[in-house]
Amino acid sequence: MNDLITKRLLELAGLILIGDGLMGLLRPRRHSLLWHFGPELAKAVTEELADHPRTSRAVYAAELALGVALATSQLSDVD
């Protein structure tokens, strides 16, 4: 895979993390329950996040920060 495609994919991943993190910060219970499907482990995690909004906000804030760091790390001379 060439360097430009890799940069685009990493920036896209960052943008997805930013959006998901922000939505989770705004409405942690609603956002956590939106993803309540799949294997039992995934359901258990979403239930815990829905039941503990402070913890959820901390997780979503970390996700948002990671997304910003990932997206900005891909900035280059391409304008």
N, C-alpha and C positions, 0 to 999 in steps of 0.2 A: 504494500500500500504506500502510495507516495506521501510525502510530508504534508502537503496541503490538505489532502483528504483526512489524514490523521488529526491535524489541527482543527478542521471543521467538525469532526466527530467528537473530539474532546470539548470543543466549545459548545456543541449541542448538548452534550451530557451535562455540562455546567449550567446551561440555561434550564434544562429540565429540573436539576436539583434546586436551582434558585426558585423556580415557580412552585415546585412541590413544597419546599421549605417555607415559602411565604404563605401559601394557602394553609399550611399546618399551623403557622403562627397566628393567623387571623381567626381560624375556627378549628382548634385542635381536635375536639371531639367529633365534629362532623367529618373532618378530613380523614381522621383515623378510621372511622366506621365506613367511609366510602371504599376503603381497601380491604374490608372484612370478607375475604373469600380465599379459596385455595386450601392448601394443606393446614392441618390443625395448628402447627407451629405459627404459621402466618396469622391465623385467626386469633390465637392466644396473644400475640404481640399487639395486634390492632385493638383488642379488647383492653389490654393493659394501658395502652396509650390513651384510649378513649376514657378510661376510668381515672387517669392521673394527668390532668391538663397541664400542670406545672412541669412535670417530667416531659410530657409531649412537647411543650414549647421549647424546652432545652434541646431536645433531639432535633426538632425542626429548625431551631436557630443554628445548630451545628451543621445541619444539612445545607442551609442557606449559605453559611460562611464557606463551606467546602465548595459549593457551586460557584460562588463568586471567585474564589481562589482558582478553581479549575478554568473557568471561562477567561479570566484575566491573564492567566498564564499563557494563553494561546494568542494573545495580542502580538501582532508583528507589524512589519512595514507595509503589509497589504492594506490599503485604504480604499 
